[in-house]
Amino acid sequence: MSNEKETEFLTQREAAKYLGVHQNTLNKLSKGTGGPPVSRIGPRLLRYRRDLLLAWMREKEAA
């Protein structure tokens, strides 16, 4: 069973803080290829899963 905290959805502000980057940087990464996985709930509403952000960071460290 996965930990509830791991599957928590974060706002763009929360995700940027979690990654240690500015929101504008995260926005640019999310629009391009190779950025962290993002769920688009509406035309302007983005959510990031904490567990997928962690996996994305680990992938970038290994590269």
MILUM-211974 format. One record per residue (C-alpha): residue number from 1; residue in three letters; chain; x, y, z. Coordinates in Angstrom, 3 decimals, always signed. Example, Ala and Ser with C-alpha at 12.3 -4.5 7.8 and 13.67 -1.06 7.14 Angstrom:
@pos 1; code ALA; unit A; c1 +12.300; c2 -4.500; c3 +7.800
@pos 2; code SER; unit A; c1 +13.670; c2 -1.060; c3 +7.140
//
This chain:
@pos 1; code MET; unit A; c1 +0.000; c2 +0.000; c3 +0.000
@pos 2; code SER; unit A; c1 +1.428; c2 +3.399; c3 -0.964
@pos 3; code ASN; unit A; c1 +1.846; c2 +6.163; c3 +1.513
@pos 4; code GLU; unit A; c1 -0.855; c2 +8.854; c3 +1.263
@pos 5; code LYS; unit A; c1 +1.819; c2 +11.568; c3 +1.471
@pos 6; code GLU; unit A; c1 +3.605; c2 +10.120; c3 -1.585
@pos 7; code THR; unit A; c1 +0.509; c2 +10.352; c3 -3.810
@pos 8; code GLU; unit A; c1 -0.392; c2 +13.823; c3 -2.591
@pos 9; code PHE; unit A; c1 -1.125; c2 +16.346; c3 -5.335
@pos 10; code LEU; unit A; c1 +0.739; c2 +19.639; c3 -5.145
@pos 11; code THR; unit A; c1 -0.016; c2 +23.034; c3 -6.622
@pos 12; code GLN; unit A; c1 +2.558; c2 +24.594; c3 -8.905
@pos 13; code ARG; unit A; c1 +3.797; c2 +26.772; c3 -6.034
@pos 14; code GLU; unit A; c1 +4.135; c2 +23.776; c3 -3.693
@pos 15; code ALA; unit A; c1 +5.842; c2 +21.672; c3 -6.384
@pos 16; code ALA; unit A; c1 +8.330; c2 +24.457; c3 -7.143
@pos 17; code LYS; unit A; c1 +9.167; c2 +24.769; c3 -3.457
@pos 18; code TYR; unit A; c1 +9.520; c2 +20.968; c3 -3.165
@pos 19; code LEU; unit A; c1 +11.949; c2 +20.947; c3 -6.126
@pos 20; code GLY; unit A; c1 +13.786; c2 +24.051; c3 -4.919
@pos 21; code VAL; unit A; c1 +13.127; c2 +26.068; c3 -8.095
@pos 22; code HIS; unit A; c1 +11.198; c2 +29.220; c3 -8.946
@pos 23; code GLN; unit A; c1 +7.628; c2 +28.822; c3 -10.190
@pos 24; code ASN; unit A; c1 +8.590; c2 +30.325; c3 -13.560
@pos 25; code THR; unit A; c1 +11.275; c2 +27.655; c3 -13.970
@pos 26; code LEU; unit A; c1 +8.799; c2 +24.894; c3 -13.181
@pos 27; code ASN; unit A; c1 +6.302; c2 +26.422; c3 -15.607
@pos 28; code LYS; unit A; c1 +8.889; c2 +26.397; c3 -18.416
@pos 29; code LEU; unit A; c1 +9.906; c2 +22.817; c3 -17.596
@pos 30; code SER; unit A; c1 +6.277; c2 +21.704; c3 -17.591
@pos 31; code LYS; unit A; c1 +5.629; c2 +23.207; c3 -21.029
@pos 32; code GLY; unit A; c1 +8.666; c2 +21.581; c3 -22.615
@pos 33; code THR; unit A; c1 +9.702; c2 +17.994; c3 -23.002
@pos 34; code GLY; unit A; c1 +11.659; c2 +16.333; c3 -20.250
@pos 35; code GLY; unit A; c1 +10.009; c2 +18.255; c3 -17.442
@pos 36; code PRO; unit A; c1 +8.305; c2 +16.695; c3 -14.438
@pos 37; code PRO; unit A; c1 +4.985; c2 +14.912; c3 -15.052
@pos 38; code VAL; unit A; c1 +2.005; c2 +17.198; c3 -14.574
@pos 39; code SER; unit A; c1 -1.750; c2 +16.645; c3 -14.504
@pos 40; code ARG; unit A; c1 -3.714; c2 +19.336; c3 -16.298
@pos 41; code ILE; unit A; c1 -7.109; c2 +19.501; c3 -14.612
@pos 42; code GLY; unit A; c1 -8.330; c2 +22.514; c3 -16.580
@pos 43; code PRO; unit A; c1 -6.914; c2 +25.063; c3 -18.998
@pos 44; code ARG; unit A; c1 -5.011; c2 +26.788; c3 -16.184
@pos 45; code LEU; unit A; c1 -5.070; c2 +24.295; c3 -13.313
@pos 46; code LEU; unit A; c1 -1.997; c2 +22.094; c3 -12.939
@pos 47; code ARG; unit A; c1 -1.262; c2 +19.528; c3 -10.240
@pos 48; code TYR; unit A; c1 +1.904; c2 +17.579; c3 -9.585
@pos 49; code ARG; unit A; c1 +2.060; c2 +14.239; c3 -7.786
@pos 50; code ARG; unit A; c1 +4.721; c2 +14.292; c3 -5.090
@pos 51; code ASP; unit A; c1 +5.827; c2 +10.699; c3 -5.830
@pos 52; code LEU; unit A; c1 +6.268; c2 +11.459; c3 -9.545
@pos 53; code LEU; unit A; c1 +8.278; c2 +14.596; c3 -8.754
@pos 54; code LEU; unit A; c1 +10.599; c2 +12.528; c3 -6.581
@pos 55; code ALA; unit A; c1 +10.986; c2 +9.899; c3 -9.328
@pos 56; code TRP; unit A; c1 +11.686; c2 +12.648; c3 -11.891
@pos 57; code MET; unit A; c1 +14.372; c2 +14.188; c3 -9.640
@pos 58; code ARG; unit A; c1 +16.032; c2 +10.792; c3 -9.129
@pos 59; code GLU; unit A; c1 +16.027; c2 +10.199; c3 -12.890
@pos 60; code LYS; unit A; c1 +17.723; c2 +13.572; c3 -13.449
@pos 61; code GLU; unit A; c1 +20.353; c2 +12.787; c3 -10.784
@pos 62; code ALA; unit A; c1 +21.186; c2 +9.507; c3 -12.488
@pos 63; code ALA; unit A; c1 +21.608; c2 +11.139; c3 -15.915
//
